[in-house]
Amino acid sequence: MKVSWLGHACFEIVDSRGTRIVIDPFDETVGYEVPHVEADVVLVSHEHHDHNNVKAIRGDPQVVRSPGKHLAAGIEFRGVSTFHDEEKGKLRGRNTIFCFVVDGLRVCHLGDLGHLLGEDDLRSIGEVDVLMIPVGGVYTIDADGAKRVIEQIRPRLVFPMHFRSEEFDVAPVDLFLKGLEVERPGQSVSLTREKLPAAGWKVVQLDYGGPDR
């Protein structure tokens, strides 16, 4: 599968059949140009403007935006209900973590997770190969919280997201990356099971590739 970062918490995943999945498309308020890509499936972790701009996505995608199991474009997506803050949603509401398998790789996108995970959450998430995790704090877990969640989930590859941009004033990604070995493949990366680290986890930091791909 090919993973591209479109800015903020938005990723495009294309599988070996050409199926395109876009996660958490944003509007113009976060400092990146709004993504205008075509998709077969759009995942929305929660209904905030920097994660739910479905109308910007071209084509006629199936939209998945709630917890539970959903079948779209031949792929099963499992939504796990969590919270956007540490007070069980009292501050910013609920958040949906999405887990799915593409080309044999188990993918998990944490959306705007705002707390450490409980045992029930971890059981629902299951094993993870590829993790997209917020690191900017303020509205989500911060760099230290992200590292603790990584220890909980124990993925193989980690893609940081939801950090400072020109318009979005949260912590910069460098706070999370400090002291870590980081792979920087460019705007996108092609993944196979053979490319996963043999032990532990590593960070993949993608460059911003612009709104159109």
Summary of the structure (lengths in Angstrom):
residues: 213
radius of gyration: 15.4
end to end distance: 15.5
largest distance: 42.7
contacts: 728
relative contact order: 0.17
helix: 15%
strand: 32%
